[in-house]
Amino acid sequence: MSDPVDVTVDTDDESESVRVHDDGGEVEAGDATVRFSFSGTGEDGQSSGNDEQSSGNDDGDDPCRIAELDSVPTDSTLVFEARNGRRGVNCILHRSGDAVAAWRNSCPHQPEVPLDPGRGAIVRGDQLVCHKHGAQFEPDNGVCTHGPCAGDALDSIEVTVRDGDVYLTDERFERAERR
């Protein structure tokens, strides 16, 4: 498969979205598991397609390095993908001073709606704003302070700033890629 596909599974209790870079896979949300194949997987579930994996982030040094601290905006967001094997999760970074926070690029109200549709998320005052619903989120903890998902929070992704660079430190993922 040449282009990644975003797959979302919604249940009554939760929603899970992943970006798939393979010809098949599975997504779990609550008690539901959805297995899928876009082309030619065998009975063992193994893809018969191209098994090459991408090489990580742009600089090639540390696969968990996302970006230079100075390139993370304070008035918008920077999109990256947290990867585990051939599965990826679309994420955003936002900076407040020297602190950086990262979240899944997904509004809790409707998880298929990204906060950053590709041109940067809206930041009004110090709040991140969903471009579709107007929900407002605290920049440090991702809690929704106003809108249809008030009280909910963005899904946090662990990152750290070290030596002027931002690194993915979330144990659920093995590398980061800029988009």
Secondary structure, 3 states (H helix, E strand, C coil): CCCCEEEEEECCCCEEEEEECCCEEEEEECCEEEEEECCCECCCCCECCCCCCCCCCCCCCCCCEEEEHHHCCCCCCEEEEEEECCEEEEEEEEEECCEEEEEECCCCCCCCCCCCCCCCCEEECCEEECCCCCCEECCCCCEEEECCCCCCECCEECEEEECCEEEECCCCCCEEEEC
